[in-house]
Amino acid sequence: MTAHDSATGPTAIAVNGDRPLVRRSPGNGVVLAGLGVLAFSLTFPSTVWGLESFGPWSLVALRSVLAALIAGCALLAGRVPLPARRHWAGLAVVAGGVVVGFPLLTSLALRTSTSSHAAVVVGLLPLTTALLSALRTGSRPPRAFWVAALAGAAVVIAFTVQQSGGRLSGGDLYLFGALLVCAAGYTEGGRLAGVMPGWQVIGWALVLCLPLAVAGAAVALPFEPVRLTTHGVVGLVWVAAGSTFLGLYVWYRGMAEIGVPRASQLQLAQPLLTLVWSFLALGEEVSTAAPVAAVAVLVCIAVTQRAGSRGKRRRGADVLVRS
């Protein structure tokens, strides 16, 4: 995935084969990506709520169906044409990673793992996304970026593992699998968000999954007991409308404006936010070490953002010199 920041200023235009896309200020991209992180931080607590009413397979199928219906209505209302054929493979990767793979694997894991323990995966996600992005696009962020990213990941991992007592739960294989598929989906989605609006990326990925989601719901619901509760319904609605559609919409749009590596590092704050929601919504205990870890993570985020900006300016200067 390429970083679509421009070295010429906030009003630069990136041209693709379909149409020109106007790039807004990097600050706007940070805000959008940050809103995505805020939405994602509620996913695990909402999933725990949803599991009060639905089984893991039913919950994932129903959230995908609801999110796809929202996305389909938005695409129809906007009279959005079908994506070019060359984009469908990338959309399939997004669908498999963030629409099906991550929700399913984390829902299976959360049957035995706590929401705060699952945050370990989210702590590793920014670094994994940045690594996959570098492999996918050949980009080379500056050394300071990687040092700060590794430091931030280490802080998050140490904090969340300490919160779980240093023990690995039986759902860890599901969580690590979710980490890999989600990072792949973020990487490919961020690339596609450079050639089409972010909401269309996740919209078409959701629509692509609709037949599979409907079939999955039809198979799962008769075999998994349904006990409707207020928490269960609210959890389902949020993971469908908030995490899956709205969150991914602003997230991909933010990534397109500031680049995947920089946007991914904003997710270092996500586990700590999840711990807050887990305490408020689920009653899980949060250590007094949380404020210390939060400050350390925010410092790492600031360093990655600054290092990413410097690396971008240096690359822009090199292009000017060579031309």
Salt bridges, closest charged atoms under 4 A:
ASP18 OD1 - ARG86 NH2 3.22
ASP18 OD2 - HIS87 NE2 3.55
GLU52 OE2 - HIS231 ND1 3.57
ASP172 OD1 - HIS117 NE2 2.88
GLU188 OE1 - ARG136 NE 3.12
GLU188 OE2 - ARG191 NH2 2.62
GLU257 OE2 - ARG253 NE 3.99
